[in-house]
Amino acid sequence: MYGKGAGAMKKLTSLALLLVCCCLWPGSRTAADSGTIGTGLTEEVPAPPPVVRVRKVGAEMSAPLTYPSVHKASDGRLIMIGGGRMCVSTDGGKSWSKPQGLAAPVKFAIRLRCGKLGGPGADGHFYVSADEGQSWQKRGLMRAGNVPASPYEGGAVLIQTRTGRLVMPVRFTGGAGHMGQYDFAGCWGTLNGKLRHIEGHAHWPEPDNTYVLYSDDEGRSWQRSEGGIMIWHQEGYGGMWPVDEPTVVEATNGDILLFVRNTLGRLYIVRSRPVSYINRQGKRVAFPAGHRFDHPQPTGLAMSYSPCVVRRIAKTGHLLLVWNQVSGAEIRAGYRRGRLSAAISKDDGATWQHFRTVDRLVVPPRGRVAPDPEPRMARGLDYVGILPADFGHVSYPTVEVVDETVFLFWSRTVVQPRSGDVTGRRLWVLPLSWFYTEEPPLPPGPKLILRVPAGDGKSWNSFEIPADWYEGRHYCNSRDLETYLKSPVGRLGFDMYAPLHQIITCLGWTPHYDRTHLKDKESPRLVVYCTHPHATPPPVPVLPAPTR
């Protein structure tokens, strides 16, 4: 289905339109809403949360600045610096002053070992402040070589090591061109009756590459690491893959670790250690960590093609990771940024524990999420069905840990916001202890009973489908439905995990929901009658209208 060339892309779009038409075919109307004749396309979608979300732990609010850093000033106040502006808090981060412009275009800052603040400017220079951000001194231009590159926004992309070296990873891409060839490439879904393009990256060639800028004189001069960093999967037999938007941390032994965005469905880590070797001229050459990097290695953590952030917790020495933890099946359903998770590592990223859900849209909260068995391309399928009204993204995190308080920033986007939806750049101020707790399991829910036309065309076959239940919705895997809901095009053997309604419509069938037994004491269940738009189904029982 993933064709080559403009003609193939037009075919994909035509296929998506065909599936949409199948889902909305007028002949599929049965008893679903009115009690006699209905559309059969109703789905229970949770109501929007209140505009101000009340957390059980800590406080969530609109972020005063977009991608800031947070520091404890010498007078005990908290200062937030981001995008050339600064604001302060005198109550531990519960409230913040109105942002004020800085004297320099500093994007974010870190606390240097000398006690000063230092950070990159929007003009490409490094800046230093000795008076908690009131004034700034311009230092060197943060550039080395002829390849332009930029960092992922946020303070977690710049560190100063125990030796005093400043390290900032950056990414660059030349693109692959092919103007017109990939105009229709991407992941498509139907939202509020309209075909929407919901995902683009990873559906056309993007050779993202990473290297590191470093300085050994507090930002006065900068050098770059050796070569570029890309994923060399299975020693090249598995292809070369992008390495994008890296974040950085120093290992306990002094090595430099990069945590990188990629398209293989897993978090990858890149390590740099001190090197010493004989060069071609017969001379011994030695470099400290940060100059030469090993090939990126996969971890056991599921991750989409989205940026992550990692921080060293000063109090415990552990690593705190915040990232889009979604399974391959969820990514293929269009939810590559449907869940933002956090986890703790006590051994420099070798193992992880205390998995928590920070935020989510549509997909349910989870503890640890299993990735695909082997790293492989993970992107949304070409067409993913009828999307729920609350479809959106939670992504682009950055995090700061000050003493025992965590300041967690991220973006929350609902594609078509409803009244009351919480959107925009968010800030959650909460105790560090929360990140050392466990995500509670999903509560048990009603059974899911699928009914499809029998071979005689006069009766229904009934099957119980494995499913999760959360906030009034069933979630299931497409492979558990494809056995009974034969699709004219199939899904290339790829599994999807999504709300029930989305999967049924993606397969080209029309659902009709019987919710009369959802609250039965003995056997709560949702019964779903599925009809195909190009086949005459057996009589569907008269179903009551849904209550809202």
C-alpha positions in Angstrom: 0.0 0.0 0.0 2.9 2.3 0.6 3.5 3.1 -3.1 6.2 5.1 -4.9 5.6 8.2 -6.8 2.7 10.7 -7.1 0.4 8.2 -8.8 0.8 5.8 -5.8 0.0 8.6 -3.4 -3.1 9.6 -5.3 -4.2 5.9 -5.1 -3.7 6.0 -1.3 -5.9 9.0 -1.0 -8.5 7.4 -3.2 -8.4 4.4 -1.0 -8.9 6.5 2.1 -11.9 8.2 0.5 -13.3 4.8 -0.5 -13.1 3.7 3.1 -14.7 6.9 4.3 -17.6 6.4 1.9 -18.0 2.9 3.1 -18.3 4.1 6.7 -20.9 6.7 5.7 -22.8 4.7 3.1 -26.5 5.7 3.4 -27.7 2.2 2.9 -26.1 1.2 6.2 -28.6 3.0 8.3 -30.2 0.7 10.9 -31.7 1.0 14.3 -29.1 2.8 16.4 -30.1 6.2 17.6 -33.8 6.9 17.2 -35.1 3.6 18.2 -36.2 2.8 14.7 -33.7 4.1 12.0 -30.4 5.7 12.9 -26.9 6.3 11.5 -25.2 3.6 13.5 -22.2 5.9 13.9 -22.7 7.2 17.4 -19.9 6.8 19.8 -19.7 7.7 23.5 -16.9 10.3 23.8 -16.0 11.7 27.3 -17.1 15.3 27.9 -14.2 17.8 27.9 -12.6 18.3 31.3 -13.0 21.7 33.0 -10.8 24.5 31.6 -8.7 24.4 34.8 -7.8 20.8 35.5 -7.5 19.8 39.1 -4.7 17.3 39.7 -4.8 14.9 42.7 -1.1 15.8 43.2 0.4 19.2 42.7 -1.1 21.9 40.5 -1.4 22.3 36.7 -1.7 25.6 35.0 -1.0 27.4 31.7 2.8 27.7 31.3 3.9 31.4 31.6 6.7 30.7 29.1 6.9 28.2 26.3 10.2 26.2 26.6 11.7 27.6 29.7 14.2 26.6 32.4 13.6 27.0 36.1 16.2 27.8 38.7 16.4 28.7 42.4 17.8 32.2 42.8 20.3 33.2 45.5 17.5 34.9 47.4 15.3 31.8 47.4 12.9 32.9 44.7 12.2 30.7 41.6 13.2 32.2 38.3 11.8 31.0 34.9 13.8 31.9 31.8 12.6 31.2 28.2 12.3 32.8 24.8 14.1 36.0 25.9 11.8 36.6 28.9 11.8 35.9 32.6 9.3 35.6 35.4 9.6 34.8 39.1 7.7 32.9 41.8 7.8 33.5 45.6 5.4 30.7 46.5 7.2 27.6 45.2 5.8 27.8 41.7 2.1 28.0 42.5 1.9 31.4 40.8 4.3 33.5 38.6 4.8 37.1 37.9 4.1 38.6 34.5 6.9 37.7 32.1 9.4 40.5 31.5 11.8 40.9 28.6 15.5 40.1 29.2 18.4 42.3 28.1 19.5 39.5 25.8 17.6 37.0 23.6 18.4 34.0 25.9 16.3 31.0 24.9 16.8 29.1 28.2 19.6 28.8 30.8 21.4 26.4 33.0 23.2 26.9 36.3 26.9 26.8 35.6 29.4 25.2 38.0 30.7 28.7 38.8 27.3 29.8 40.0 26.4 31.9 37.0 23.5 31.3 34.6 24.4 30.5 31.0 22.4 29.7 27.9 22.1 30.0 24.1 20.6 33.0 22.5 18.3 33.3 19.5 21.1 35.0 17.7 23.3 31.9 18.0 25.6 33.2 20.7 26.2 31.9 24.2 25.3 34.3 27.1 26.2 34.4 30.8 24.6 36.2 33.7 26.2 36.8 37.1 23.1 38.5 38.6 20.3 36.0 38.2 19.3 37.1 34.7 19.2 40.9 35.2 22.1 41.4 32.8 23.9 39.2 30.3 27.4 39.0 28.8 27.7 37.8 25.2 30.3 35.1 24.7 31.1 32.9 21.6 29.1 32.0 18.6 27.7 28.5 19.1 28.7 27.1 15.7 31.5 24.9 14.4 31.9 23.8 10.8 29.6 24.6 7.8 26.6 22.4 8.6 23.8 24.5 10.3 21.9 22.8 13.0 19.6 23.6 15.9 18.8 22.1 19.3 15.5 20.8 20.6 14.1 23.7 22.7 14.4 23.5 26.5 17.1 23.5 29.2 17.6 19.7 29.0 19.5 20.0 25.8 22.5 21.8 27.4 24.6 20.5 30.3 27.9 21.2 31.9 29.8 18.1 32.8 31.9 17.5 36.0 35.0 18.6 34.0 33.4 21.9 33.1 32.7 21.0 29.5 29.5 22.5 28.0 27.6 20.0 25.8 24.7 20.8 23.6 23.4 18.3 21.0 21.9 19.6 17.8 20.1 18.2 14.8 20.0 19.0 11.1 18.3 17.7 8.0 18.8 18.5 4.3 15.4 17.0 3.4 14.9 14.7 0.4 13.1 17.0 -2.0 10.8 15.2 -4.4 8.5 18.1 -4.7 5.0 16.9 -5.6 5.9 13.2 -5.1 4.7 13.1 -1.5 2.0 15.8 -1.5 -0.6 13.2 -0.3 1.6 11.1 1.8 0.8 10.8 5.5 -1.8 9.4 7.9 -5.4 10.3 7.2 -8.5 10.0 9.4 -12.1 11.2 9.4 -12.8 13.8 12.1 -16.2 15.4 12.5 -17.2 14.1 9.0 -14.2 15.5 7.2 -11.1 13.7 5.9 -8.1 15.1 7.8 -4.4 14.8 7.4 -3.2 14.0 10.9 0.4 12.9 10.4 3.2 13.9 8.0 6.7 13.2 9.4 8.0 9.7 8.6 5.8 9.4 5.5 8.5 10.9 3.3 12.3 10.8 3.3 13.8 13.0 6.1 17.5 12.1 6.7 17.7 13.7 10.2 21.2 13.7 11.6 22.7 14.7 15.0 26.0 16.0 16.3 27.2 17.7 19.5 28.6 21.2 20.1 30.9 21.5 23.1 32.9 24.2 24.8 35.7 23.9 27.4 36.0 27.7 28.2 32.4 28.5 29.4 31.1 29.2 26.0 33.8 31.5 24.5 34.6 29.0 21.8 32.9 26.0 20.4 33.8 22.8 18.6 31.7 20.0 17.2 31.8 16.3 17.7 33.2 13.9 15.1 31.0 13.2 12.1 27.2 12.8 12.3 25.0 10.4 14.2 22.5 8.1 12.5 21.0 4.8 13.4 23.0 1.9 11.7 20.4 -0.8 12.3 21.6 -4.4 12.3 25.0 -3.2 11.1 23.5 -1.6 8.1 21.5 -4.7 7.0 18.5 -3.1 8.6 19.1 0.3 6.9 20.1 3.7 8.1 17.5 5.6 10.2 17.1 9.2 11.4 18.4 10.6 14.7 16.5 13.7 15.6 16.0 16.2 18.5 18.4 14.8 21.0 18.5 15.5 24.7 21.6 14.9 26.8 22.7 13.8 30.3 26.1 12.9 31.8 26.4 9.3 33.0 27.7 8.5 36.5 31.0 7.4 35.0 31.4 10.6 33.0 30.2 9.3 29.6 27.8 11.5 27.6 24.4 10.0 26.8 22.0 11.2 24.1 18.4 10.2 24.1 17.1 10.6 20.5 13.9 10.8 18.5 13.7 8.2 15.7 11.1 6.3 13.5 11.8 2.7 14.8 9.2 2.7 17.6 11.8 2.6 20.4 13.9 5.0 22.4 17.5 4.9 21.3 20.5 6.0 23.4 23.8 7.2 22.0 26.9 7.0 24.1 30.2 8.9 24.0 33.2 7.9 26.1 36.8 9.0 26.3 38.7 7.7 23.3 42.4 7.1 22.6 43.8 5.8 19.3 46.6 5.9 16.8 45.8 8.0 13.8 46.9 7.5 10.2 50.0 9.6 10.9 51.1 7.2 13.6 50.4 9.6 16.4 48.3 8.8 19.5 45.2 11.0 19.7 42.9 11.2 22.8 39.6 12.9 23.3 37.3 13.2 26.3 33.7 12.2 26.3 31.6 14.2 23.9 33.8 14.1 20.8 33.2 10.6 19.3 29.9 8.8 19.6 29.1 5.1 19.3 26.2 3.9 17.1 22.8 4.5 18.6 21.4 1.5 20.5 17.8 0.5 21.1 16.3 0.3 24.5 13.3 -1.7 25.6 11.1 1.5 25.8 8.3 2.1 23.3 8.5 5.5 21.8 7.1 7.3 18.7 8.8 9.7 16.4 8.6 12.4 19.0 11.1 14.2 21.2 11.8 13.2 24.8 13.6 14.9 27.7 15.9 13.4 30.4 17.2 14.9 33.6 19.6 13.9 36.3 17.9 14.2 39.7 20.4 15.9 42.0 18.9 14.5 45.2 18.9 10.8 44.2 21.3 10.7 41.3 18.7 8.9 39.2 17.5 9.8 35.7 14.0 11.1 35.1 12.7 10.5 31.6 9.5 12.1 30.0 8.5 10.9 26.6 5.7 9.8 24.3 5.4 6.2 25.4 3.0 4.6 22.9 3.0 1.1 21.4 3.5 0.3 17.7 -0.2 -0.6 17.5 -1.2 2.8 18.9 1.2 4.6 16.6 -0.3 2.9 13.6 -3.7 4.0 14.7 -2.6 7.7 14.6 -1.8 8.1 18.3 2.0 8.6 18.2 1.5 11.6 20.6 -1.5 10.3 22.4 0.3 9.6 25.7 3.0 11.3 27.7 4.8 9.2 30.3 7.5 9.4 32.9 9.9 6.8 34.3 12.9 6.6 36.6 16.3 4.8 35.9 18.7 4.1 38.7 21.4 2.7 36.5 22.0 5.3 33.7 19.2 4.1 31.5 20.0 0.4 31.5 16.7 -0.4 33.2 13.6 1.7 34.0 10.8 1.6 36.7 8.0 3.7 38.2 6.2 4.3 34.9 3.5 7.0 35.2 1.2 8.7 32.8 1.7 12.5 32.7 -1.1 13.3 30.3 -3.1 11.6 27.5 -5.7 12.2 24.8 -8.0 9.4 23.7 -5.7 6.5 24.5 -6.0 5.2 28.1 -3.3 5.7 30.8 -0.7 3.0 31.1 2.3 1.9 33.2 4.9 0.3 31.0 4.0 -0.1 27.4 5.5 -2.9 25.3 7.1 -1.9 22.0 7.0 -4.0 18.8 9.1 -7.2 19.2 11.8 -5.7 16.9 12.6 -2.1 15.9 10.9 -1.3 12.7 9.2 1.7 11.0 6.5 2.9 13.3 4.0 5.4 11.7 0.3 5.9 11.3 -1.4 3.8 8.6 -2.6 5.6 5.5 -6.2 5.7 6.7 -7.1 5.1 10.4 -10.9 5.3 10.4 -13.3 7.7 12.1 -11.5 9.5 14.9 -13.1 10.5 18.2 -14.0 14.2 18.7 -11.3 14.5 21.4 -8.5 13.5 19.1 -5.3 15.4 19.7 -1.7 15.3 20.9 0.3 15.7 24.1 4.0 16.3 23.3 7.2 18.3 23.4 8.0 18.0 27.1 10.7 19.7 29.1 11.3 19.3 32.8 13.2 20.9 35.6 13.9 19.4 39.1 14.5 22.0 41.8 15.2 20.5 45.2 12.2 18.1 45.7 9.9 19.9 43.2 9.4 19.0 39.6 8.4 21.6 36.9 7.0 19.7 33.9 6.1 21.5 30.7 4.4 20.1 27.6 2.0 21.0 24.8 -1.6 19.9 24.7 -3.4 20.1 21.4 -7.0 19.1 20.5 -7.3 19.2 16.7 -10.8 20.6 16.8 -11.2 22.0 20.3 -14.6 21.7 22.0 -15.8 24.2 24.6 -14.0 23.3 27.8 -11.0 21.5 26.3 -7.7 22.2 27.9 -5.1 23.2 25.3 -1.9 25.1 24.9 1.4 24.9 26.7 1.0 23.4 30.2 2.9 23.5 33.4 2.5 20.9 36.2 4.2 21.7 39.5 4.4 18.6 41.7 6.5 16.8 44.3 9.4 14.6 43.1 8.0 11.7 45.2 5.1 11.2 42.7 7.6 10.0 40.1 8.6 7.1 42.4 5.0 5.7 42.5 3.3 3.3 40.2 0.6 3.8 37.6 -2.6 2.1 38.8 -4.0 -0.6 36.5 -7.1 0.1 34.3 -10.4 -0.8 36.1 -12.4 -3.7 34.8 -15.1 -2.9 32.4 -18.1 -4.5 30.6 -17.6 -7.3 28.1 -17.4 -6.5 24.4 -19.8 -8.6 22.3 -19.4 -8.4 18.6 -22.2 -9.6 16.3 -21.7 -10.0 12.6 -24.0 -11.4 9.9 -24.0 -15.2 9.7 -23.5 -17.0 6.4 -27.2 -17.5 5.9 -27.8 -13.8 5.8 -30.7 -14.2 8.3 -29.0 -14.4 11.7 -26.1 -13.1 13.7 -22.9 -14.8 14.9 -21.8 -13.6 18.3 -18.2 -13.3 19.6 -16.6 -11.9 22.7 -13.7 -9.6 21.9 -10.7 -8.9 24.2 -10.9 -5.2 25.1 -9.9 -2.6 27.6 -12.4 -0.2 29.2 -11.7 3.4 30.3 -13.9 6.4 30.7 -16.8 4.8 28.9 -14.9 3.6 25.9 -13.7 0.2 24.7 -10.2 -0.1 23.3 -9.1 -3.2 21.3 -6.6 -4.5 18.8 -7.6 -4.6 15.1 -6.3 -8.2 14.8 -9.0 -9.3 17.2 -11.7 -7.8 15.0 -10.2 -8.5 11.5 -11.0 -12.2 12.0 -14.7 -11.5 11.9 -14.8 -8.1 10.0 -13.3 -9.0 6.7 -11.9 -5.9 5.0 -11.7 -5.6 1.2 -8.2 -4.0 1.5 -6.8 -5.4 4.7 -4.3 -3.6 6.8 -1.0 -5.0 5.5 -0.8 -7.4 8.5 -0.1 -4.4 10.9 -2.1 -4.3 14.1 -3.8 -1.2 15.5 -4.9 -0.4 19.0 -7.6 2.3 19.2 -11.2 2.9 20.3 -13.6 0.3 19.1 -15.5 2.7 16.9 -12.4 3.8 15.1 -11.2 0.3 14.3 -14.5 -0.9 13.0 -14.8 2.1 10.6 -11.2 1.7 9.5 -12.0 -1.8 8.4 -14.9 -0.4 6.3 -17.8 -1.7 8.5 -20.6 0.2 10.3 -21.2 -0.3 14.0 -24.6 -0.2 15.8 -24.4 -0.1 19.5 -26.7 -1.7 22.0 -25.9 -0.1 25.4 -28.8 -1.5 27.3 -26.7 -4.0 29.3 -23.7 -1.8 30.1 -24.8 -1.5 33.8 -26.1 -5.1 34.3 -25.0 -6.4 37.7 -24.4 -10.0 36.6 -23.0 -9.5 33.2 -22.3 -6.0 32.0 -21.6 -5.8 28.3 -21.7 -3.7 25.2 -23.2 -5.4 22.2 -22.1 -4.1 18.8 -23.9 -5.2 15.6 -21.6 -4.6 12.5 -22.9 -4.3 9.0 -21.1 -3.9 5.7 -22.3 -1.1 3.4 -22.3 -3.3 0.3 -24.2 -6.3 1.8 -27.8 -6.7 3.0 -27.6 -7.5 6.7 -30.1 -9.6 8.8 -32.6 -7.5 10.7 -31.0 -5.5 13.4 -32.9 -5.3 16.7 -34.5 -1.9 17.5 -31.8 -0.2 19.6 -32.7 2.6 22.1 -31.3 6.0 21.6 -28.1 6.7 23.6 -28.4 8.8 26.7 -26.0 11.6 27.3 
